[in-house]
Amino acid sequence: MYLFRLLLAIWTLGLLGTLAELFLLEHFDGALQSIPLVMLALGAVVSAWFASRRNRASLRAFEATLVVFAIGGALGLVLHYRGNVEFEKERAPELHGWPLFWHAITGATPALAPGTMTFLAAIGFAVIIADPRGQPGRAGVH
């Protein structure tokens, strides 16, 4: 029970911390930048439901949210990296290969930051595994 609660607290702090950081960075310039904010807000609602009423429906919703987080994190990595590549090519058209990669990965937009969403998904799946009640509908838990 303690591991479940600890992981759920880590998940919640990570979720709220990431949401706060995106707001502080004003990460809402256009539809694409709003996607992680919507994902995090949805994650907060679904995880509150799952934490308060662990049943089959809340578990499935939580699992679906975690899948969206994992996919969203991967797509965010690609979008951040591509944006940095375009920016670096405009600044220095002669860049290619390793120097272009290095400039893009360390560029103005934090290329690896969206990986936080995938990391949060991994923590969320650990929450499910650590649930002492087991998965609803299995092992006698409904």
C-alpha positions as CSV (number, residue, x, y, z in Angstrom):
1,M,0.0,0.0,0.0
2,Y,2.8,2.4,0.8
3,L,4.5,1.9,-2.6
4,F,1.2,2.5,-4.4
5,R,0.7,5.7,-2.4
6,L,4.3,6.9,-2.9
7,L,4.2,6.2,-6.7
8,L,0.8,7.9,-6.9
9,A,2.2,11.0,-5.1
10,I,5.2,11.0,-7.4
11,W,2.9,10.8,-10.5
12,T,0.7,13.6,-9.2
13,L,3.7,15.9,-8.3
14,G,5.2,15.2,-11.7
15,L,2.0,15.9,-13.5
16,L,1.3,19.1,-11.6
17,G,4.9,20.2,-11.8
18,T,5.0,19.7,-15.5
19,L,1.7,21.5,-16.0
20,A,3.0,24.5,-13.9
21,E,6.3,24.6,-15.8
22,L,4.5,24.7,-19.1
23,F,2.3,27.6,-17.9
24,L,5.4,29.5,-16.6
25,L,7.1,28.9,-20.0
26,E,3.9,30.2,-21.7
27,H,3.7,26.9,-23.7
28,F,0.3,27.8,-25.3
29,D,1.3,29.6,-28.5
30,G,-1.0,27.8,-30.9
31,A,-2.8,24.5,-31.0
32,L,0.3,22.2,-31.0
33,Q,1.7,23.8,-27.9
34,S,-1.7,23.5,-26.1
35,I,-1.8,19.7,-26.6
36,P,0.5,18.8,-23.6
37,L,-1.5,21.2,-21.4
38,V,-4.8,19.5,-22.3
39,M,-3.1,16.1,-21.8
40,L,-1.9,17.1,-18.4
41,A,-5.2,18.5,-17.3
42,L,-7.0,15.4,-18.5
43,G,-4.4,13.3,-16.7
44,A,-5.1,15.2,-13.5
45,V,-8.8,14.6,-13.7
46,V,-8.5,10.9,-14.7
47,S,-5.9,10.2,-12.0
48,A,-8.0,11.8,-9.3
49,W,-10.9,9.6,-10.4
50,F,-8.7,6.5,-10.4
51,A,-7.2,7.4,-7.0
52,S,-10.6,7.9,-5.4
53,R,-12.6,5.2,-7.1
54,R,-10.4,2.3,-8.3
55,N,-12.8,0.3,-10.4
56,R,-12.6,-1.2,-13.9
57,A,-13.8,2.1,-15.6
58,S,-11.3,4.3,-13.8
59,L,-8.5,1.9,-14.4
60,R,-9.2,1.7,-18.2
61,A,-9.4,5.5,-18.4
62,F,-6.1,5.8,-16.4
63,E,-4.4,3.2,-18.7
64,A,-5.7,5.0,-21.8
65,T,-4.3,8.3,-20.4
66,L,-0.9,6.7,-19.8
67,V,-0.8,5.4,-23.4
68,V,-1.7,8.9,-24.7
69,F,1.1,10.3,-22.5
70,A,3.7,7.9,-23.8
71,I,2.7,8.5,-27.5
72,G,2.4,12.3,-26.9
73,G,5.9,12.4,-25.3
74,A,7.4,10.6,-28.3
75,L,5.7,12.8,-30.8
76,G,6.7,15.9,-28.8
77,L,10.3,14.8,-29.0
78,V,10.1,14.6,-32.7
79,L,8.3,18.0,-33.0
80,H,10.8,19.7,-30.8
81,Y,13.8,18.2,-32.6
82,R,12.4,19.0,-36.1
83,G,11.7,22.6,-35.0
84,N,15.2,23.0,-33.8
85,V,16.6,21.4,-37.1
86,E,14.6,23.9,-39.1
87,F,15.8,26.8,-36.9
88,E,19.4,25.8,-37.1
89,K,19.3,25.3,-40.9
90,E,17.9,28.8,-41.3
91,R,20.7,30.2,-39.0
92,A,23.5,28.1,-40.6
93,P,22.5,26.4,-43.9
94,E,25.9,24.7,-44.1
95,L,25.2,22.6,-41.0
96,H,24.7,18.9,-41.5
97,G,25.4,15.6,-39.9
98,W,26.7,15.5,-36.3
99,P,27.0,19.3,-36.0
100,L,23.4,19.8,-37.1
101,F,22.2,17.0,-34.8
102,W,24.1,18.5,-31.8
103,H,22.8,22.0,-32.4
104,A,19.3,20.7,-32.8
105,I,19.4,18.5,-29.7
106,T,20.8,21.4,-27.6
107,G,18.8,24.1,-29.4
108,A,16.5,26.8,-28.3
109,T,13.5,24.5,-27.8
110,P,14.4,21.8,-25.3
111,A,14.3,18.8,-27.6
112,L,14.2,16.1,-24.8
113,A,11.7,17.9,-22.6
114,P,8.6,16.1,-24.0
115,G,10.2,12.9,-22.8
116,T,8.8,13.9,-19.4
117,M,5.4,12.8,-20.6
118,T,6.7,9.4,-21.5
119,F,8.4,9.2,-18.1
120,L,5.2,10.1,-16.4
121,A,3.4,7.3,-18.3
122,A,6.0,4.9,-17.0
123,I,5.4,6.1,-13.4
124,G,1.7,5.7,-14.0
125,F,2.1,2.1,-15.1
126,A,4.1,1.5,-12.0
127,V,1.2,2.9,-10.0
128,I,-1.1,0.3,-11.5
129,I,1.4,-2.5,-10.8
130,A,1.8,-1.4,-7.2
131,D,-1.9,-1.2,-6.5
132,P,-2.4,-3.6,-3.6
133,R,-6.0,-4.2,-4.6
134,G,-4.8,-5.6,-7.9
135,Q,-6.5,-4.8,-11.2
136,P,-10.2,-4.4,-10.9
137,G,-12.0,-7.4,-12.2
138,R,-9.1,-9.6,-11.5
139,A,-8.2,-11.4,-8.2
140,G,-11.6,-10.8,-6.8
141,V,-11.4,-7.0,-7.0
142,H,-14.4,-5.2,-8.7
